[in-house]
Amino acid sequence: MELKNYMEEAVKDTLDNVLKDLDVCKCEKCKLDIMALTLNSLPSKYYVTEKGELYNKVNELKRQFEVDIISKITQAAYFVNEHKHHGDDHV
């Protein structure tokens, strides 16, 4: 059994799709910063599951919170882009 945060999986699954349409840095450091900021602004949704059940549960929750997730990723991406923790050579 595992303890999982649905939101973490849903944000991971949505991140690249949202970022492809934004003019922001997409380096690994910025992506992790965007994920952290996004997850800190969304409610945690924990679930205890057997490994095989997780995929279906994450997809259900992702659909339920999709608008909130996309909005929070977008806000975080612009914030991180304005406050990068690296030089401009990673754009």
Protein Blocks (a to p, Z undefined) as FASTA:
>chain_A
ZZddfklmmmmmmmmmmmmmpccdfbfklmmmmmmmmmmmpccddddddfklmmmmmmmm
mmmmmmmmmmmmmmmmmmmmmmccbdfklZZ
